[in-house]
Amino acid sequence: MANLEVKTRMSPLHLTIVTTSLMVGISGRVTEPVLEASGHGAWLAVLTGAALFYGAAWLMVKLGELFPDESFAEYLPRLFGRWPGGALVWLFVLAFFMETAIVLQGASREITFFMFDRTPFEVVEASMLLVCVYCCLQDWGTIMRVIQFVFFTAVPLWLFLIVISLVGFRFINFLPVWPENAAGVVTGALYSWNFFQGYEGVLLLLPLVHKGNIRPARAMAWAFLLTAGIFLLRITLEIGVLTLDGARNAPFPLLTVVRTVEIPGTFLERLDTYFLIFWIQGIFASVALALYFMAQSLAKLYRYEDHRPLVLALVPPLFLLGDATHHIRVFEGLRTALGWTGVAFSLVVMPTVYGWAWWRRRRGRDAGQGKGM
C-alpha cells in the first residue's frame, strides 16, 4: 500500500500537476505582448514558444540529473563559487518575485473590476497574498496536496467555462491563419515565455521526484502540452470572438470573451462570475507555489532548515511591488524586465551552466554526486 504520509517525495505525475498549476495561474493581460508582436500568427508563436521553452526545461532536467541528490541552490555555488553561484540563485528568485507581483496586481484588478467595484484593489491584493502565505507556511506535502485539490476541481471547471465561450467564435475573425510576418512570430515566441514561466521550478523539485515509469523529462513534456493547449485555445478565442484589434485593446480580454456568453433564465446567466471564482483558485495555487520556490531556494542557498521565516520576509516587498505596478508605465516596464530576465535565464544562463557542469564532469573534476570540489 502506498505511504500517504510521505511529505518529502513526489511522483513524476505530481511534477506535471505542480508545473502546470504554476504555468496556467497567470494574470489576464499576459497575451497582449504576443498579440502585438505576432498578430494573426499568435497561435504559431504559442506553439513555437512551447517547443523552445520545453527545450530549456529538458536541459534543466538533464542538469539536475548530474546532481541527483541536490537542488540547484546547493550545487551552483560549488560549480561557480559562492558569490557567482549565489547570484544565479537570486536571478531565479528575482524572476519568480517579479512574476508574482504582476500576477497579484493583475488578479486584484480583475477581481475588483468584476466583483468588488467599491473595494480598494489593495485590500483584495493583501487578502489574496495572506491566503497564499498561509498555504506556503505548511510543509511541502501539505502544499502539494492543496495544489492537487485545486488542479482536479477548480481547473477543469475553469476550462469548461472557456470551452463554452466557443459559441461566440467566428472563424472569419481568425483569418488569415498563416502569418505574413515571420519575424513577428519569432518575437511573439520569445514573449510567450510569460505563458510557460514556472517550469524553472524543476531545478528545485527534481531531487524530490522518485524514479517511476515516467521520467521527469516526459512529465515536463505533458505539462507543456497541457499548458500550450490551454493558451492556444485562449489565443484562438480572444481573436475569434473579439477580433485581433479587440483582443489587443480590451483591458481584460479573456473575461470579456466569457462575458459575451449569456444563457438567460439559468444559473449560468453570468458566466464571468463563475469563471472568476474558479480562476482565483488557480491564481492562489500559482502564487503559493512561487512563494515556496523563492523561500526554499534561499533556504537551500544559505543552509536554513526552515523556509517559513523567508516566506514572511518576502511578503512586504512583494506587496509593495505589486501595489507599485498600479501605474501603467511601471507595470509595462516590470513585465518587459520579467520577460527578458526569464528568457535570459532559460536560454542563456542554463545552457552555460549545463555546459560548464558537463565539462567539469568530463574532466573528472566533479563527481556530480553532491561532493565538494
matplotlib code that plots the C-alpha trace (Angstrom):
import matplotlib.pyplot as plt

x = [0.0, 1.3, 2.6, 0.2, 2.2, 5.3, 5.8, 9.3, 8.9, 6.7, 5.9, 6.5, 2.7, 2.9, 5.7, 3.3, 0.5, 2.7, 4.3, 1.0, -0.5, 2.3, 2.1, -1.7, -2.2, -1.3, -2.9, -5.4, -3.2, -0.4, -1.5, -1.1, 2.6, 2.2, -0.8, 1.1, 4.2, 2.6, -0.8, -2.8, 0.3, -0.1, -1.2, 2.0, 4.0, 2.4, 3.4, 6.9, 7.4, 6.2, 8.8, 11.5, 11.0, 10.4, 13.9, 15.1, 13.1, 14.6, 18.1, 17.3, 16.2, 19.4, 21.4, 19.6, 20.3, 24.0, 23.3, 20.5, 20.5, 20.8, 18.8, 20.4, 20.8, 23.2, 25.4, 25.6, 27.8, 30.1, 30.3, 30.9, 32.0, 29.9, 29.1, 28.6, 26.6, 24.6, 23.9, 22.4, 20.1, 19.0, 18.3, 15.9, 14.3, 14.0, 12.1, 9.6, 9.4, 8.5, 6.1, 4.3, 4.0, 2.5, 0.0, -1.1, -1.6, -3.5, -5.6, -6.6, -7.5, -9.8, -11.5, -12.1, -13.4, -15.8, -16.8, -16.0, -16.0, -16.2, -13.4, -9.8, -7.7, -5.0, -7.5, -8.1, -4.3, -3.4, -6.2, -5.0, -1.4, -2.2, -4.1, -1.2, 1.3, -0.8, -0.6, 3.1, 3.9, 3.0, 5.3, 5.8, 3.5, 0.6, 1.2, 1.3, -2.0, -3.7, -2.4, -3.7, -7.1, -7.3, -6.0, -8.6, -11.6, -11.2, -9.1, -11.4, -14.4, -12.4, -11.5, -15.2, -16.3, -13.6, -14.7, -18.4, -17.2, -16.5, -20.2, -19.1, -16.2, -16.2, -13.6, -13.5, -12.0, -9.2, -8.2, -5.6, -4.5, -0.9, 1.0, 2.7, 5.4, 7.7, 9.9, 6.8, 6.2, 9.7, 9.4, 6.0, 7.5, 10.0, 7.2, 5.3, 7.7, 5.2, 2.8, 5.1, 7.1, 7.3, 8.9, 12.1, 10.9, 12.1, 15.6, 14.3, 11.9, 13.9, 15.6, 12.2, 10.9, 11.2, 12.0, 9.0, 7.7, 7.5, 10.8, 10.8, 11.5, 8.4, 6.4, 7.5, 6.5, 3.0, 2.9, 4.0, 1.4, -1.4, -0.4, 0.2, -3.2, -4.8, -3.1, -3.7, -7.4, -7.2, -5.5, -7.9, -10.9, -9.7, -9.1, -12.1, -14.6, -13.1, -11.1, -7.4, -7.7, -10.4, -8.1, -5.2, -7.2, -9.5, -8.3, -9.4, -9.7, -10.4, -13.1, -14.6, -14.9, -16.5, -18.9, -20.2, -21.9, -25.3, -27.8, -30.8, -33.1, -30.4, -27.8, -25.3, -26.5, -23.4, -20.5, -17.8, -18.7, -18.3, -15.2, -13.6, -14.4, -12.5, -9.8, -9.0, -8.2, -5.7, -4.0, -3.9, -2.1, 0.4, 1.3, 1.6, 4.0, 6.0, 6.4, 7.5, 10.1, 11.5, 11.8, 13.0, 15.7, 17.1, 16.9, 18.9, 21.4, 22.0, 21.6, 18.5, 16.4, 13.1, 11.8, 9.0, 10.8, 11.9, 8.3, 7.4, 10.4, 9.3, 5.7, 6.3, 8.4, 6.1, 3.1, 4.8, 5.9, 2.5, 1.0, 3.5, 2.6, -0.8, 0.9, 0.7, 4.3, 5.7, 3.5, 4.7, 8.3, 8.2, 6.6, 9.3, 12.0, 10.5, 10.2, 13.8, 15.0, 13.2, 14.3, 18.0, 17.8, 16.4, 18.1, 21.5, 22.3, 21.1, 22.8, 26.0, 25.6, 24.9, 27.9, 30.2, 28.9, 29.2, 32.8, 33.8, 32.2, 34.0, 37.3, 36.7, 36.8, 33.4, 31.7, 28.3, 27.0, 26.8, 30.5, 32.6, 35.0]
y = [0.0, 3.5, 5.6, 8.5, 10.2, 10.7, 14.5, 14.9, 12.9, 13.3, 11.3, 12.4, 12.9, 15.3, 17.1, 17.5, 18.8, 21.3, 22.6, 23.0, 24.8, 27.3, 28.0, 28.4, 30.6, 34.0, 37.4, 38.3, 40.7, 38.2, 37.6, 41.3, 41.3, 38.1, 39.6, 42.8, 41.1, 38.2, 39.4, 36.6, 34.4, 34.4, 30.7, 29.8, 31.8, 29.8, 26.5, 27.7, 29.1, 25.8, 23.9, 26.4, 26.6, 22.9, 22.5, 24.8, 22.7, 19.5, 20.9, 21.8, 18.2, 16.9, 19.4, 18.1, 14.5, 15.3, 16.2, 13.7, 14.4, 18.2, 21.2, 23.9, 26.2, 23.7, 22.8, 26.2, 27.8, 24.8, 25.0, 28.7, 29.8, 31.3, 34.7, 33.9, 30.8, 32.7, 35.4, 32.8, 31.6, 35.1, 35.6, 32.6, 34.2, 37.6, 36.1, 34.5, 37.6, 39.9, 37.4, 37.1, 40.8, 41.1, 38.3, 39.8, 43.2, 41.8, 39.4, 42.0, 44.5, 42.0, 40.8, 44.3, 45.4, 42.5, 41.6, 44.2, 47.6, 49.6, 47.7, 49.2, 46.8, 46.9, 45.1, 42.4, 42.0, 41.8, 39.2, 37.0, 37.3, 36.4, 33.3, 32.2, 32.9, 30.7, 27.8, 28.4, 28.2, 24.5, 21.6, 20.5, 17.5, 19.7, 22.3, 19.6, 18.1, 21.5, 22.1, 18.7, 19.5, 22.8, 21.2, 18.5, 20.6, 24.3, 24.0, 21.6, 23.9, 26.9, 25.2, 24.2, 27.8, 28.7, 26.0, 27.2, 30.5, 28.9, 29.6, 33.2, 32.2, 33.5, 31.9, 35.0, 37.0, 34.4, 34.8, 34.8, 31.6, 31.8, 34.9, 37.2, 38.4, 35.5, 37.8, 38.8, 35.1, 34.7, 37.7, 36.5, 33.1, 34.8, 36.9, 33.6, 32.8, 34.6, 31.7, 29.0, 30.7, 28.5, 25.4, 26.6, 25.2, 21.7, 22.8, 22.8, 19.9, 17.3, 15.8, 15.1, 13.1, 9.4, 7.3, 5.7, 4.5, 8.1, 10.0, 13.7, 14.9, 13.2, 14.6, 18.1, 17.4, 16.6, 19.9, 21.8, 20.1, 20.9, 24.5, 25.0, 23.6, 26.0, 29.1, 28.1, 27.9, 31.2, 33.0, 31.5, 32.6, 36.1, 36.7, 34.8, 36.5, 40.0, 40.3, 40.9, 44.7, 44.0, 41.4, 43.8, 46.7, 45.0, 45.6, 42.0, 40.1, 36.6, 37.7, 39.9, 36.7, 34.7, 37.6, 37.6, 34.2, 34.5, 31.8, 33.8, 32.3, 29.9, 30.0, 30.3, 33.7, 35.5, 33.1, 35.7, 35.5, 31.7, 32.0, 34.3, 32.1, 29.1, 31.3, 32.8, 29.3, 28.8, 32.1, 31.0, 27.8, 29.6, 32.3, 29.8, 27.7, 30.7, 31.8, 28.4, 28.2, 31.6, 30.8, 27.3, 28.4, 31.0, 28.5, 26.0, 28.6, 29.9, 26.5, 27.3, 24.4, 26.2, 28.2, 29.8, 32.9, 33.6, 33.5, 36.1, 38.2, 38.2, 39.3, 43.1, 43.8, 41.7, 43.6, 46.9, 46.0, 44.6, 47.9, 50.0, 48.4, 50.2, 52.8, 51.6, 52.5, 50.7, 47.7, 47.6, 48.1, 45.4, 43.0, 43.7, 43.3, 40.0, 38.6, 39.3, 38.0, 34.8, 34.3, 35.1, 32.6, 29.8, 30.3, 31.7, 31.1, 27.5, 26.2, 27.9, 26.2, 22.8, 23.1, 24.0, 21.2, 18.7, 19.8, 19.5, 16.1, 15.0, 16.2, 14.4, 17.5, 17.0, 13.7, 15.3, 13.3, 16.1, 16.0, 19.1, 20.5]
z = [0.0, -0.8, 2.0, 2.1, 4.8, 2.7, 2.6, 1.1, -2.1, -5.2, -8.3, -11.9, -12.2, -9.2, -11.1, -14.1, -11.9, -10.0, -13.2, -15.0, -12.0, -12.0, -15.7, -16.0, -13.0, -14.5, -15.0, -17.8, -19.7, -20.4, -24.1, -25.1, -26.0, -28.1, -30.0, -30.6, -31.9, -33.9, -34.9, -36.5, -36.1, -32.3, -32.4, -34.1, -31.6, -28.8, -30.4, -31.2, -27.7, -26.2, -28.2, -27.4, -23.7, -23.3, -24.7, -21.9, -19.3, -20.7, -20.3, -16.7, -16.1, -17.6, -15.4, -12.3, -13.3, -13.0, -9.3, -8.4, -4.6, -4.7, -5.8, -8.0, -5.0, -3.5, -6.5, -8.3, -5.6, -5.8, -9.6, -9.9, -6.5, -3.6, -5.0, -8.7, -7.9, -5.3, -7.9, -10.2, -7.5, -6.8, -10.5, -10.3, -7.2, -8.9, -11.9, -9.6, -7.5, -10.4, -11.9, -8.6, -8.2, -11.7, -11.1, -7.8, -9.5, -12.5, -10.5, -7.9, -10.7, -12.5, -9.2, -8.1, -11.5, -12.0, -8.4, -5.8, -7.6, -4.4, -2.7, -3.0, -5.0, -2.3, 0.1, -2.5, -3.2, 0.5, 1.1, -1.7, -0.6, 3.0, 2.0, -0.2, 2.6, 5.0, 2.5, 1.9, 5.6, 5.6, 4.7, 1.1, 1.4, 2.5, -0.2, -2.8, -1.7, -1.8, -5.3, -6.4, -4.9, -6.9, -10.0, -10.1, -9.0, -10.0, -13.1, -15.0, -14.3, -15.3, -18.6, -19.1, -19.0, -21.5, -23.9, -23.6, -24.9, -28.3, -29.1, -29.9, -32.1, -35.7, -38.0, -40.2, -37.3, -37.1, -40.7, -42.2, -40.5, -41.8, -40.7, -43.1, -40.7, -39.7, -37.6, -35.5, -34.8, -33.5, -31.3, -30.1, -29.3, -27.0, -25.4, -24.8, -22.0, -19.8, -20.7, -19.6, -16.8, -13.7, -15.3, -13.8, -10.5, -11.7, -10.7, -7.1, -7.3, -9.2, -6.1, -4.7, -7.7, -7.2, -10.2, -11.8, -15.1, -16.3, -16.5, -15.3, -18.8, -20.1, -17.1, -18.1, -21.7, -20.5, -18.5, -21.6, -23.8, -21.4, -21.0, -24.7, -25.4, -22.9, -24.2, -27.8, -27.0, -25.2, -28.1, -30.6, -28.5, -28.0, -31.7, -32.9, -30.6, -30.2, -33.5, -33.3, -32.6, -30.0, -28.2, -28.3, -26.8, -24.3, -20.7, -19.7, -23.0, -21.7, -19.2, -21.9, -24.1, -21.3, -20.6, -24.1, -23.5, -21.9, -21.1, -19.8, -17.2, -15.8, -13.1, -15.9, -17.0, -15.8, -16.7, -15.9, -12.1, -12.0, -14.2, -11.7, -8.7, -10.3, -11.8, -8.4, -7.1, -9.9, -9.0, -5.4, -6.4, -8.6, -6.1, -3.2, -5.3, -6.4, -2.8, -1.7, -4.5, -3.7, 0.1, -0.3, -2.8, -0.4, 2.5, 0.5, -0.6, 3.0, 4.6, 6.7, 7.9, 7.8, 4.8, 6.7, 8.1, 4.5, 3.3, 5.8, 4.8, 1.2, 1.8, 2.5, -0.6, -2.7, -1.7, -2.2, -5.7, -6.6, -5.4, -7.3, -10.6, -10.4, -12.6, -16.2, -17.0, -14.0, -15.0, -18.6, -17.6, -15.0, -17.5, -20.1, -17.5, -16.3, -19.9, -20.8, -17.4, -17.8, -21.4, -20.5, -17.6, -19.7, -23.0, -21.9, -18.3, -18.1, -21.3, -20.0, -16.6, -18.1, -20.5, -17.6, -15.4, -18.2, -19.0, -15.3, -15.2, -18.4, -16.9, -13.7, -11.5, -10.0, -9.4, -9.5, -6.6, -4.0, -3.1, -2.7, -5.2]

ax = plt.figure().add_subplot(projection="3d")
ax.plot(x, y, z, "-o")
ax.set_aspect("equal")
plt.show()
